[in-house]
């Protein structure tokens, strides 16, 4: 049938497998099909993967794309007695492309602090199988609750413990590292290409390439994050300067820090492992250039004596430069600084353009990568 919007029509196929084309939200179709007490359902949609929706049904359900769906519809129309079977399929590995940012994932820019690029990372969060309270039901079938010690859930709250677990591993390996150092290790070692060696795709944008506004630095890489080579560190004083630049009052800062601080020093340029610049003027006819400068400091946590060279992936319409272009570390924990400059028009042709800055170890052991974003999107 074309859609599952008519509950009365659905009741005529009670205890049968129904085929629904996507003309309602999946949650509405599932609810209607459940009310009709069907034995199973095949949902046809532009989105063929159930991982892209919060879909939980009390009956066997299959989600297929338009091409496969048309084959099913053609079979039904040609057959006098169409029949189908829904069988459980075990986990399939090697899916391509993967990873992919799901449509529910949180996106930037960061409204609370527009000078910091968010999100930081992408991590597994869709249909995550994990332990579950045995006294809390995982599903309901025919008004009967089902219980299990495991459950499948999706959401950013599923991705969070993955990142927290990797952070705990880094803290165990480097107990003297600050939270900022751990975050830096996670971000600068993340990867932005999927298993087809193409940019990670965005399910919410018809699988077009995702931007750092969607995935931050990329997908977390637990192994590489343990040995990042260089880190962007930050102390409590750096965050206080940021709070001051964000116009927090002394009283508010005292509540946050539980100590007395004044705002004689302030800076919105936090030593963060990523960059975002806003070109948000409405004067699109102006030929005047806008310049953004960022100063960052890197700490050597890799080989005591090591050289790094800057590698820039530029952005359309934006001139990007870094000074110095080479860093020579002579000892471990040595700190060296650089300046990244973005120069472009007051008005961008696209809402978001992005590139990256990587500090590449001369021996090829480390690649310390940071996303660079220029945007006209208002947080």
Helices and strands as residue ranges (DSSP letters): H 7-11, E 17-21, H 26-35, E 40-44, G 50-52, E 60-64, H 66-78, E 100-101, E 128-131, E 137-141, E 144-147, E 150-153, H 156-173, H 179-188, E 201-202, G 203-205, E 208-209, H 212-215, H 222-225, E 230-231, H 236-245, H 250-257, E 275-278, E 289-300, E 306-313, E 318-323, E 326-329, E 335-345, E 352-361, E 367-375
